[in-house]
Amino acid sequence: MEQLHCEFLFKPTDELSKLETVEWSMDYEDLDDFLNHIENLQEFKIPLNSKPIKLDIYQEEV
């Protein structure tokens, strides 16, 4: 099994500091359900209005 990491670093704000969530695709019937759920989370939507100061994307075996 492999895991894809997409990590975004933002300048700290009060709004962003309140956000936290953990989601796993294996908890959903299929990938479309998972992605739909993720895209509707406030934890996903709120940062879209901010510009990241750093981005890391990597893949690893788990």
N, C-alpha and C positions, 0 to 999 in steps of 0.2 A: 504494500500500500504506500502511496505517496501523498504528501500534503503540500498544498500550495499556500504560501504566505504572501499576503499583500499588506504591507505595513505603511501607514501614512503618519507622518509626524506633523503636528500643527502647533502654531504658537498658542500657548495656554490662554484660554478664556474661561469665564465663569460658566458659560453655556456648555462648552466642550468638556469641562472638568466633571460635569454631572453625568456624562454618558458612559455607560458600560453595558456590555452584553457578550454572551458567548453562545454561539450557535454551531450545530454540527449537521452537515448534510445527511448523515446516516439516520437522523431522527425524522426524516421526511420520506414520504412514499416515493418521490422521484425528484430529480434535480430541478425541474421546473417549479415544483411546489416550494422547494428550498429557496431558490432564487427569488421567487415572487415574495416570499415571506421577508427575506433580507431587504429587498428593495423598498418594502413598506415600513420598515423599522425607522423610528425617529433617529436612532443611533446611526443609521445609514444616511438619512436625508439631511440632517443638520450640517454635518461636515461638508456636504456638497457646495455649501455657500462660502466655504473658506478655501484658501489656497495652501496646500501643504508646503512645508519648508524642507521636507525630506520624504523620499519614497524608496522603499526596499521591496523587491519582488524576488522570491526565491522558492525553490522546491526541494523537498528532502524526503527520504524514506522514513517511515515510522513503523 
